[in-house]
Amino acid sequence: MRSLLMASDDCIKVLDLDGKLSFMSEGGQRVMEISDFNAIKGCPWPNFWLGQGNADALHAVAEARAGRSYRFQSVANTGLGNPRHWDVQVAPITGADGKPESILSVSRDITQLKEAEDRLRLLALELKHRMKNTIAMIQAIANQTMKAGTDVGEIKTIFLARLATLSSAQDLLTQTEWARARLLDLVESSLAPHGERSRFAIEGPDVELSSKCALGLALALHELATNANKYGALKNDDGRVTVRWTVDGDTFHFVWTETDGPPVLAPTRSGFGSRMIEKALAGYFQGSAGIEYRPDGVVVTLKAPVDALTTE
């Protein structure tokens, strides 16, 4: 029996009818980090619990004295002061006359289980948050796309292309469990459908982006590349696009530069792309963004604090 009690990871205790400790198994002393049981022998067991746990322990002792079992879960510190979450079963130990003569308390350390439950709850809340954000972004894309024209076929094509870009960015994020996305991977995957790799010069240090920054930049790159194919550097055979980013101290710089394309004319009205860059993208990065329609090519600049790149 002693070997069994020593091997068990449950903290098995015997209390007197007043709730004072009279025995603790050797395995229990191990999990409770108690080096000398004599130092706590005779102490009121409910005093090891605080708040609601103390109330539950007092109630458990009262129930056991009345001949009934009671179970509760609460937090109590070990002998070294380390908090643990316990699942506690309290029951009466009856004598020959059938009346309680002492109390059995068995406590099981369920700290890891509770931590896992907490992580699942956080993941569920995080999933809910991300789903709401994704739906809101899709709604915004749909609204802006429908404002751009009246041809149903054209609206459908543009909308599906934007959703595909959003999906591609999310694929990158799911590879890291939505933690971060590498900027180089994001730029290359966003531009891949818009032309041969040789048409783009992509360079910059290894930088990671939060999910919101990654999704925003992916949509902005899609709009820039789409317009470059329609009107800019990617419309002819000679045009090139340079995408370059740098980190200068606490500041992140991102520049899109088009060269050797057709002569550029500034648009007469603000479209989805320009609003996406100047307002939404700047907001995601907590910085500033602008578009210049230079005669030799479009230039887009983004400036943001480095800390904002990974802030959700």
C-alpha positions, 0 to 999 in steps of 0.5 A, spaced: 500 500 500 505 504 501 508 503 494 502 504 491 501 511 495 508 513 493 507 511 486 500 515 485 501 522 482 494 524 486 495 528 493 491 523 498 490 526 505 486 524 511 483 529 515 480 529 522 473 531 522 475 538 524 478 538 517 485 538 520 491 534 516 493 527 519 496 524 513 499 525 506 501 520 502 508 520 499 506 521 492 502 527 495 508 530 498 511 530 492 506 533 487 505 538 493 512 540 493 512 538 501 519 536 504 517 535 511 509 533 512 510 534 520 511 541 519 504 542 516 501 536 520 495 538 524 494 544 520 486 546 518 486 543 510 481 549 508 486 554 510 490 552 504 485 554 499 483 562 498 477 565 496 472 561 493 476 555 494 476 556 501 469 556 501 469 550 497 473 546 502 469 548 508 463 546 505 467 539 503 469 538 510 462 539 512 459 534 507 464 529 509 462 530 516 455 529 514 456 522 511 456 525 504 461 526 498 463 533 495 467 535 489 470 541 487 476 544 483 480 550 485 487 553 485 492 552 491 499 553 492 504 548 493 509 548 499 514 552 494 508 557 493 507 554 486 500 555 483 496 549 481 489 547 479 486 541 483 480 537 482 478 535 489 474 529 491 472 529 499 469 523 502 467 520 509 471 515 512 466 511 516 467 507 522 464 500 524 458 503 526 457 506 519 458 514 522 464 518 519 470 518 523 475 521 519 475 524 512 479 522 505 481 528 500 484 526 494 487 532 489 489 531 482 493 536 479 489 538 473 494 544 471 496 542 464 488 540 462 486 547 465 492 551 461 490 547 455 482 549 456 484 556 456 488 556 450 482 553 446 478 558 449 483 563 446 484 560 440 476 560 439 476 567 441 482 569 436 478 565 430 472 569 432 475 575 431 479 573 425 473 571 422 469 578 423 475 581 420 475 577 414 468 578 413 469 585 414 474 586 409 470 582 404 464 586 405 469 592 404 472 589 397 465 588 395 462 595 396 468 598 393 468 593 387 461 595 385 462 602 386 467 602 380 463 600 374 456 597 372 458 591 368 456 585 372 461 581 368 467 586 369 465 587 377 465 579 378 472 578 375 475 584 379 471 581 385 474 574 384 481 576 383 481 580 389 478 575 393 484 570 390 489 575 393 486 575 400 486 567 400 493 567 397 495 572 403 491 567 408 494 561 405 501 564 407 499 566 414 496 559 416 503 556 414 505 560 421 498 559 424 496 566 423 502 568 427 507 572 422 508 572 414 515 573 411 514 580 407 518 577 401 514 571 400 508 575 401 510 580 395 512 574 391 506 570 391 502 577 390 505 579 384 506 572 381 499 572 377 501 579 374 507 577 370 513 574 369 518 574 375 523 577 370 519 583 370 520 585 377 526 587 382 524 585 389 529 586 394 529 588 402 531 585 408 528 579 412 521 582 415 515 579 418 508 582 418 502 581 422 496 578 419 493 585 418 499 588 415 500 582 411 492 582 408 492 589 407 499 589 403 497 583 399 491 587 397 495 593 395 500 590 391 494 586 387 491 593 385 498 596 383 500 590 379 493 590 376 493 597 374 500 596 372 498 591 367 492 595 364 496 602 364 503 602 367 509 599 366 507 592 365 502 594 359 508 594 354 514 589 353 520 594 356 517 596 363 519 594 369 517 594 377 522 595 383 519 593 389 524 595 395 523 596 402 528 598 408 529 598 415 532 605 417 532 605 425 525 605 428 522 606 421 520 602 415 520 604 408 516 600 402 517 603 395 513 601 389 517 604 382 514 603 375 519 605 370 520 604 362 512 604 361 507 608 357 507 615 359 503 616 366 497 620 367 494 622 373 487 619 374 481 624 374 478 620 380 480 616 386 479 608 385 479 603 390 487 602 389 488 609 391 484 609 397 486 602 399 493 605 399 492 612 402 487 610 407 487 603 409 494 601 408 497 607 412 492 605 417 494 598 418 501 600 418 500 606 423 504 610 418 503 614 411 502 612 404 502 616 398 502 615 390 505 619 385 504 619 378 510 621 375 511 621 367 516 616 367 512 611 372 508 610 378 511 611 385 508 608 391 511 609 398 509 607 405 513 609 411 511 606 418 514 605 425 517 598 425 513 596 431 507 597 427 509 591 422 508 586 427 502 589 431 495 586 431 
